[in-house]
Amino acid sequence: MGSQQDRPAPGRRDPEGRRRAIIAAAAELIVEGGAASITHRAVAARAEVSLGSTTQYFTSLDELREAALQALAEDVDVDLARVADQILPLESAPERFAAVMHEFLTDTRQVRAEIELMGSGMTDPRLRDIARRWTDRLTEILTEHVGREAAEAIAVYLDGVTLHAGLHDEPIPADAMARTLRALMTIPPSEGSDPR
């Protein structure tokens, strides 16, 4: 999604552009004020389209909210792919992984988007798959390198670190994250579990 300047410009003869602008506006409003705060009127004003356009493309606020959260989740997917490229091989680089995560967590927009996704998934079962996408995908990426149990522990820790960053307006220092990540990477698999 990016900033408001990145939002596609709606056009009279570009219905798909109008739809994308509406979704982008709703996503930004969610990041700014939470998923429960969007209205058709606020989205129309932010997208610079008529109120009728928002209801033409999205008959309910739930439908619009879901499309906006999906767009935010797709942004998170892009960010996660970038993170994955930078942290591997993980076995030799918890400090690099911590530095990449610290950079991610200093972006207030990204942190708010992730927290909104988490919160929406907790309150609306239909959105759980979208909300868990980051954690599940990160677990998949890490499992290959540190085993399933350690990967899950790291992913859950990073969910907590994300909430911490949102509540404290700054992330845990990268060196502290690196120490914790290094410790979590050494979690031995439980008896009978598949280490990878």
Summary of the structure (lengths in Angstrom):
residues: 196
radius of gyration: 18.7
end to end distance: 34.2
largest distance: 62.5
contacts: 609
relative contact order: 0.11
helix: 78%
strand: 1%
